[in-house]
Amino acid sequence: MSRSQTRNHGKFWPKVRPLIWEKAQQLYQEEQARTMGADYKGITATHKELREAGYFHTAKLIILRNLKRNRTRLE
């Protein structure tokens, strides 16, 4: 068996990763709408495009910051 097949899945990242992709897509759509104006068609980007353009990284920072803020408010 490969390492990925035997490794236990965590509790944090499997829940957070979809939020990051959703936020990255939102950032991409907002940027496209802002820059294209009337020509905006609402085309979605692939995961590869979101990573290469830096949207995934930006979204990751935003989501993790928001999670930390919410966690510190609860404590």
C-alpha positions as CSV (number, residue, x, y, z in Angstrom):
1,M,0.0,0.0,0.0
2,S,1.2,3.5,-0.7
3,R,1.6,6.1,2.0
4,S,-1.5,8.0,1.0
5,Q,-3.7,4.9,1.2
6,T,-2.5,4.1,4.8
7,R,-2.4,7.6,6.2
8,N,-5.3,8.7,8.4
9,H,-7.2,11.7,7.1
10,G,-7.2,14.7,9.3
11,K,-10.2,16.5,10.7
12,F,-9.1,20.1,9.9
13,W,-7.9,20.2,6.2
14,P,-10.7,18.1,4.7
15,K,-13.2,20.5,6.1
16,V,-11.2,23.7,5.3
17,R,-10.0,22.9,1.8
18,P,-13.4,23.2,0.1
19,L,-13.9,26.6,1.8
20,I,-10.5,27.7,0.4
21,W,-11.4,26.6,-3.2
22,E,-14.8,28.3,-2.9
23,K,-13.2,31.6,-1.7
24,A,-10.5,31.4,-4.5
25,Q,-13.2,31.0,-7.1
26,Q,-15.1,34.0,-5.6
27,L,-11.9,36.1,-5.7
28,Y,-11.4,35.1,-9.3
29,Q,-15.0,35.9,-10.3
30,E,-14.8,39.3,-8.6
31,E,-11.5,40.2,-10.3
32,Q,-13.0,39.1,-13.7
33,A,-16.1,41.2,-13.2
34,R,-14.1,44.2,-12.2
35,T,-11.6,44.1,-15.0
36,M,-13.9,42.9,-17.9
37,G,-16.9,45.2,-17.2
38,A,-19.7,44.5,-19.7
39,D,-17.7,41.6,-21.3
40,Y,-17.9,39.5,-18.1
41,K,-19.4,36.1,-18.8
42,G,-18.9,34.4,-15.4
43,I,-16.5,31.7,-16.5
44,T,-15.2,29.6,-13.7
45,A,-11.5,28.8,-13.4
46,T,-9.9,25.4,-13.0
47,H,-8.0,24.5,-9.8
48,K,-4.8,24.8,-11.7
49,E,-5.6,28.3,-12.9
50,L,-6.5,29.4,-9.5
51,R,-3.3,28.1,-8.0
52,E,-1.1,29.6,-10.8
53,A,-2.7,33.0,-10.6
54,G,-2.3,33.1,-6.8
55,Y,-6.0,33.1,-5.9
56,F,-5.7,29.8,-3.9
57,H,-2.9,31.2,-1.8
58,T,-4.8,34.5,-1.1
59,A,-8.0,32.6,-0.3
60,K,-6.1,30.3,2.0
61,L,-4.8,33.2,4.0
62,I,-8.3,34.8,4.2
63,I,-10.0,31.6,5.3
64,L,-7.4,30.7,7.9
65,R,-7.4,34.3,9.3
66,N,-11.2,34.2,9.6
67,L,-11.1,30.8,11.3
68,K,-8.5,32.0,13.8
69,R,-10.5,35.2,14.5
70,N,-13.7,33.2,15.1
71,R,-11.9,30.7,17.3
72,T,-10.3,33.4,19.5
73,R,-13.7,35.1,19.9
74,L,-15.2,31.8,21.2
75,E,-12.5,31.3,23.8
